[in-house]
Amino acid sequence: MRIGEREVRTGRRRDPTGSYVVVMGRTAWRALSVEAEAAGDVYVYRAKSWRDVQRLLRRARALGLDVVE
């Protein structure tokens, strides 16, 4: 899967630890300024609640980033 620099991707499924996962490119990560772990050329943000993910996605849309759900 290839992620663009300004792209933010997420899904409603949880990972095995019970967290929702948001994957983003470098430019999106810098614009959102969230604490995320680097995994190659993408950044992975994990949240326990879907509400936190929605808040992040609203902020990304407001900044003009490409959001893919």
Chimera marker file (.cmm) of the C-alpha trace (Angstrom):
<marker_set name="trace">
<marker id="1" x="0.000" y="0.000" z="0.000" r="1" g="1" b="0" radius="0.5"/>
<marker id="2" x="1.408" y="3.356" z="-0.993" r="1" g="1" b="0" radius="0.5"/>
<marker id="3" x="0.570" y="6.426" z="1.115" r="1" g="1" b="0" radius="0.5"/>
<marker id="4" x="0.933" y="9.938" z="-0.311" r="1" g="1" b="0" radius="0.5"/>
<marker id="5" x="2.755" y="12.644" z="1.621" r="1" g="1" b="0" radius="0.5"/>
<marker id="6" x="-0.480" y="14.557" z="2.331" r="1" g="1" b="0" radius="0.5"/>
<marker id="7" x="-2.668" y="11.492" z="2.841" r="1" g="1" b="0" radius="0.5"/>
<marker id="8" x="-4.341" y="10.281" z="6.032" r="1" g="1" b="0" radius="0.5"/>
<marker id="9" x="-5.880" y="6.760" z="5.979" r="1" g="1" b="0" radius="0.5"/>
<marker id="10" x="-7.929" y="4.941" z="8.572" r="1" g="1" b="0" radius="0.5"/>
<marker id="11" x="-10.570" y="2.279" z="8.984" r="1" g="1" b="0" radius="0.5"/>
<marker id="12" x="-13.136" y="1.308" z="11.557" r="1" g="1" b="0" radius="0.5"/>
<marker id="13" x="-11.405" y="-2.006" z="12.358" r="1" g="1" b="0" radius="0.5"/>
<marker id="14" x="-9.236" y="-2.369" z="15.438" r="1" g="1" b="0" radius="0.5"/>
<marker id="15" x="-5.777" y="-3.882" z="15.562" r="1" g="1" b="0" radius="0.5"/>
<marker id="16" x="-5.012" y="-6.891" z="17.832" r="1" g="1" b="0" radius="0.5"/>
<marker id="17" x="-4.225" y="-4.584" z="20.773" r="1" g="1" b="0" radius="0.5"/>
<marker id="18" x="-7.664" y="-2.948" z="20.556" r="1" g="1" b="0" radius="0.5"/>
<marker id="19" x="-6.524" y="0.358" z="19.067" r="1" g="1" b="0" radius="0.5"/>
<marker id="20" x="-7.770" y="2.163" z="15.984" r="1" g="1" b="0" radius="0.5"/>
<marker id="21" x="-4.943" y="2.817" z="13.533" r="1" g="1" b="0" radius="0.5"/>
<marker id="22" x="-4.398" y="5.938" z="11.422" r="1" g="1" b="0" radius="0.5"/>
<marker id="23" x="-1.626" y="5.869" z="8.811" r="1" g="1" b="0" radius="0.5"/>
<marker id="24" x="-0.303" y="9.137" z="7.386" r="1" g="1" b="0" radius="0.5"/>
<marker id="25" x="2.454" y="10.522" z="5.218" r="1" g="1" b="0" radius="0.5"/>
<marker id="26" x="5.261" y="12.745" z="6.455" r="1" g="1" b="0" radius="0.5"/>
<marker id="27" x="3.667" y="16.066" z="5.428" r="1" g="1" b="0" radius="0.5"/>
<marker id="28" x="0.362" y="15.097" z="7.061" r="1" g="1" b="0" radius="0.5"/>
<marker id="29" x="2.166" y="14.037" z="10.241" r="1" g="1" b="0" radius="0.5"/>
<marker id="30" x="3.974" y="17.365" z="10.454" r="1" g="1" b="0" radius="0.5"/>
<marker id="31" x="0.789" y="19.350" z="9.756" r="1" g="1" b="0" radius="0.5"/>
<marker id="32" x="-1.214" y="17.470" z="12.399" r="1" g="1" b="0" radius="0.5"/>
<marker id="33" x="1.668" y="17.427" z="14.909" r="1" g="1" b="0" radius="0.5"/>
<marker id="34" x="0.587" y="14.220" z="16.660" r="1" g="1" b="0" radius="0.5"/>
<marker id="35" x="2.720" y="11.684" z="18.441" r="1" g="1" b="0" radius="0.5"/>
<marker id="36" x="3.031" y="8.773" z="16.023" r="1" g="1" b="0" radius="0.5"/>
<marker id="37" x="5.560" y="6.030" z="15.424" r="1" g="1" b="0" radius="0.5"/>
<marker id="38" x="7.573" y="5.978" z="12.219" r="1" g="1" b="0" radius="0.5"/>
<marker id="39" x="7.201" y="2.844" z="10.099" r="1" g="1" b="0" radius="0.5"/>
<marker id="40" x="9.295" y="3.243" z="6.983" r="1" g="1" b="0" radius="0.5"/>
<marker id="41" x="8.098" y="6.282" z="5.049" r="1" g="1" b="0" radius="0.5"/>
<marker id="42" x="4.733" y="6.508" z="6.885" r="1" g="1" b="0" radius="0.5"/>
<marker id="43" x="3.677" y="7.376" z="10.426" r="1" g="1" b="0" radius="0.5"/>
<marker id="44" x="1.253" y="5.290" z="12.474" r="1" g="1" b="0" radius="0.5"/>
<marker id="45" x="-1.019" y="6.921" z="15.053" r="1" g="1" b="0" radius="0.5"/>
<marker id="46" x="-2.954" y="4.645" z="17.431" r="1" g="1" b="0" radius="0.5"/>
<marker id="47" x="-6.009" y="5.683" z="19.444" r="1" g="1" b="0" radius="0.5"/>
<marker id="48" x="-8.151" y="3.724" z="21.876" r="1" g="1" b="0" radius="0.5"/>
<marker id="49" x="-11.348" y="5.628" z="21.045" r="1" g="1" b="0" radius="0.5"/>
<marker id="50" x="-13.019" y="6.252" z="17.702" r="1" g="1" b="0" radius="0.5"/>
<marker id="51" x="-13.869" y="9.773" z="18.882" r="1" g="1" b="0" radius="0.5"/>
<marker id="52" x="-10.154" y="10.645" z="19.001" r="1" g="1" b="0" radius="0.5"/>
<marker id="53" x="-9.764" y="9.367" z="15.443" r="1" g="1" b="0" radius="0.5"/>
<marker id="54" x="-12.742" y="11.434" z="14.271" r="1" g="1" b="0" radius="0.5"/>
<marker id="55" x="-11.275" y="14.530" z="15.895" r="1" g="1" b="0" radius="0.5"/>
<marker id="56" x="-7.978" y="13.929" z="14.096" r="1" g="1" b="0" radius="0.5"/>
<marker id="57" x="-9.750" y="13.411" z="10.749" r="1" g="1" b="0" radius="0.5"/>
<marker id="58" x="-11.755" y="16.640" z="11.151" r="1" g="1" b="0" radius="0.5"/>
<marker id="59" x="-8.534" y="18.520" z="11.817" r="1" g="1" b="0" radius="0.5"/>
<marker id="60" x="-6.900" y="16.910" z="8.773" r="1" g="1" b="0" radius="0.5"/>
<marker id="61" x="-9.814" y="17.924" z="6.525" r="1" g="1" b="0" radius="0.5"/>
<marker id="62" x="-9.690" y="21.480" z="7.874" r="1" g="1" b="0" radius="0.5"/>
<marker id="63" x="-5.989" y="21.627" z="6.940" r="1" g="1" b="0" radius="0.5"/>
<marker id="64" x="-6.778" y="20.435" z="3.414" r="1" g="1" b="0" radius="0.5"/>
<marker id="65" x="-5.137" y="17.027" z="3.725" r="1" g="1" b="0" radius="0.5"/>
<marker id="66" x="-6.361" y="14.011" z="1.723" r="1" g="1" b="0" radius="0.5"/>
<marker id="67" x="-8.467" y="11.847" z="4.068" r="1" g="1" b="0" radius="0.5"/>
<marker id="68" x="-9.310" y="8.266" z="3.046" r="1" g="1" b="0" radius="0.5"/>
<marker id="69" x="-11.644" y="6.270" z="5.282" r="1" g="1" b="0" radius="0.5"/>
<link id1="1" id2="2" r="1" g="1" b="0" radius="0.2"/>
<link id1="2" id2="3" r="1" g="1" b="0" radius="0.2"/>
<link id1="3" id2="4" r="1" g="1" b="0" radius="0.2"/>
<link id1="4" id2="5" r="1" g="1" b="0" radius="0.2"/>
<link id1="5" id2="6" r="1" g="1" b="0" radius="0.2"/>
<link id1="6" id2="7" r="1" g="1" b="0" radius="0.2"/>
<link id1="7" id2="8" r="1" g="1" b="0" radius="0.2"/>
<link id1="8" id2="9" r="1" g="1" b="0" radius="0.2"/>
<link id1="9" id2="10" r="1" g="1" b="0" radius="0.2"/>
<link id1="10" id2="11" r="1" g="1" b="0" radius="0.2"/>
<link id1="11" id2="12" r="1" g="1" b="0" radius="0.2"/>
<link id1="12" id2="13" r="1" g="1" b="0" radius="0.2"/>
<link id1="13" id2="14" r="1" g="1" b="0" radius="0.2"/>
<link id1="14" id2="15" r="1" g="1" b="0" radius="0.2"/>
<link id1="15" id2="16" r="1" g="1" b="0" radius="0.2"/>
<link id1="16" id2="17" r="1" g="1" b="0" radius="0.2"/>
<link id1="17" id2="18" r="1" g="1" b="0" radius="0.2"/>
<link id1="18" id2="19" r="1" g="1" b="0" radius="0.2"/>
<link id1="19" id2="20" r="1" g="1" b="0" radius="0.2"/>
<link id1="20" id2="21" r="1" g="1" b="0" radius="0.2"/>
<link id1="21" id2="22" r="1" g="1" b="0" radius="0.2"/>
<link id1="22" id2="23" r="1" g="1" b="0" radius="0.2"/>
<link id1="23" id2="24" r="1" g="1" b="0" radius="0.2"/>
<link id1="24" id2="25" r="1" g="1" b="0" radius="0.2"/>
<link id1="25" id2="26" r="1" g="1" b="0" radius="0.2"/>
<link id1="26" id2="27" r="1" g="1" b="0" radius="0.2"/>
<link id1="27" id2="28" r="1" g="1" b="0" radius="0.2"/>
<link id1="28" id2="29" r="1" g="1" b="0" radius="0.2"/>
<link id1="29" id2="30" r="1" g="1" b="0" radius="0.2"/>
<link id1="30" id2="31" r="1" g="1" b="0" radius="0.2"/>
<link id1="31" id2="32" r="1" g="1" b="0" radius="0.2"/>
<link id1="32" id2="33" r="1" g="1" b="0" radius="0.2"/>
<link id1="33" id2="34" r="1" g="1" b="0" radius="0.2"/>
<link id1="34" id2="35" r="1" g="1" b="0" radius="0.2"/>
<link id1="35" id2="36" r="1" g="1" b="0" radius="0.2"/>
<link id1="36" id2="37" r="1" g="1" b="0" radius="0.2"/>
<link id1="37" id2="38" r="1" g="1" b="0" radius="0.2"/>
<link id1="38" id2="39" r="1" g="1" b="0" radius="0.2"/>
<link id1="39" id2="40" r="1" g="1" b="0" radius="0.2"/>
<link id1="40" id2="41" r="1" g="1" b="0" radius="0.2"/>
<link id1="41" id2="42" r="1" g="1" b="0" radius="0.2"/>
<link id1="42" id2="43" r="1" g="1" b="0" radius="0.2"/>
<link id1="43" id2="44" r="1" g="1" b="0" radius="0.2"/>
<link id1="44" id2="45" r="1" g="1" b="0" radius="0.2"/>
<link id1="45" id2="46" r="1" g="1" b="0" radius="0.2"/>
<link id1="46" id2="47" r="1" g="1" b="0" radius="0.2"/>
<link id1="47" id2="48" r="1" g="1" b="0" radius="0.2"/>
<link id1="48" id2="49" r="1" g="1" b="0" radius="0.2"/>
<link id1="49" id2="50" r="1" g="1" b="0" radius="0.2"/>
<link id1="50" id2="51" r="1" g="1" b="0" radius="0.2"/>
<link id1="51" id2="52" r="1" g="1" b="0" radius="0.2"/>
<link id1="52" id2="53" r="1" g="1" b="0" radius="0.2"/>
<link id1="53" id2="54" r="1" g="1" b="0" radius="0.2"/>
<link id1="54" id2="55" r="1" g="1" b="0" radius="0.2"/>
<link id1="55" id2="56" r="1" g="1" b="0" radius="0.2"/>
<link id1="56" id2="57" r="1" g="1" b="0" radius="0.2"/>
<link id1="57" id2="58" r="1" g="1" b="0" radius="0.2"/>
<link id1="58" id2="59" r="1" g="1" b="0" radius="0.2"/>
<link id1="59" id2="60" r="1" g="1" b="0" radius="0.2"/>
<link id1="60" id2="61" r="1" g="1" b="0" radius="0.2"/>
<link id1="61" id2="62" r="1" g="1" b="0" radius="0.2"/>
<link id1="62" id2="63" r="1" g="1" b="0" radius="0.2"/>
<link id1="63" id2="64" r="1" g="1" b="0" radius="0.2"/>
<link id1="64" id2="65" r="1" g="1" b="0" radius="0.2"/>
<link id1="65" id2="66" r="1" g="1" b="0" radius="0.2"/>
<link id1="66" id2="67" r="1" g="1" b="0" radius="0.2"/>
<link id1="67" id2="68" r="1" g="1" b="0" radius="0.2"/>
<link id1="68" id2="69" r="1" g="1" b="0" radius="0.2"/>
</marker_set>
